[in-house]
């Protein structure tokens, strides 16, 4: 088997066709929408916590807020894995 070597590419790697690259580009909005949909429950929990603080049901505390965000972030990373937000 003879393979043509394209300058600037490693010899063992095949070039992807423009069709494949276009199809991958078409998936980007779908992936973005899926991530937003999966993250929505965690955003809702953050909003509920903020609303409870504003209403006076939960004390206004930076430490309590940090603990809540830490626990919710850990839950989000555990649940969504590689699709979770990274900071």
C-alpha positions in Angstrom: 0.0 0.0 0.0 1.5 3.3 -1.1 0.4 6.5 0.7 1.0 10.0 -0.5 2.7 12.3 1.9 1.2 15.7 2.1 3.6 18.4 3.3 2.9 19.6 6.8 1.1 16.4 7.9 2.4 13.4 9.6 2.7 10.5 7.2 0.6 8.1 9.3 -2.4 10.5 9.5 -5.1 10.7 6.9 -6.5 14.0 5.8 -10.2 14.4 6.5 -12.4 15.2 3.6 -14.2 18.6 3.5 -17.5 16.7 3.7 -16.6 15.1 7.1 -15.3 18.5 8.4 -18.6 20.2 7.3 -20.6 17.5 9.0 -18.7 18.0 12.3 -19.2 21.7 12.0 -23.0 21.1 11.6 -23.0 19.3 14.9 -21.7 22.2 17.0 -25.0 23.9 17.5 -26.6 20.6 18.4 -23.9 19.8 21.0 -24.2 23.3 22.4 -28.0 23.0 22.8 -27.6 19.6 24.4 -25.2 20.9 27.0 -27.5 23.8 27.8 -30.4 21.4 28.2 -28.4 19.2 30.6 -27.1 22.1 32.6 -30.6 23.7 33.0 -31.5 21.8 36.3 -28.3 23.0 37.9 -28.9 26.6 36.8 -32.4 26.3 38.2 -31.0 25.2 41.6 -28.6 28.1 41.6 -31.5 30.5 40.8 -33.7 29.0 43.6 -30.9 29.4 46.1 -30.4 33.0 45.1 -34.2 33.7 45.3 -34.3 32.1 48.8 -31.5 34.4 49.9 -33.2 37.4 48.5 -36.4 36.4 50.2 -34.7 36.0 53.5 -35.3 32.3 53.8 -31.6 31.5 53.8 -29.0 33.7 55.5 -26.9 36.0 53.4 -23.5 34.5 53.8 -20.5 34.2 51.6 -19.4 31.0 53.3 -22.8 29.4 52.9 -23.0 30.5 49.3 -19.5 29.0 48.6 -20.4 25.7 50.3 -23.6 25.5 48.2 -21.8 26.2 45.0 -19.0 23.7 45.8 -21.5 21.0 46.5 -23.7 21.8 43.5 -20.6 22.0 41.3 -19.4 18.6 42.5 -22.9 17.2 41.8 -22.9 18.7 38.3 -19.4 17.3 37.5 -20.4 13.8 38.8 -23.7 13.8 36.9 -22.6 15.3 33.6 -19.0 14.2 33.5 -17.1 15.7 30.6 -20.1 17.9 29.7 -20.0 19.7 33.0 -18.7 23.3 33.2 -15.1 23.8 33.8 -13.6 26.8 35.5 
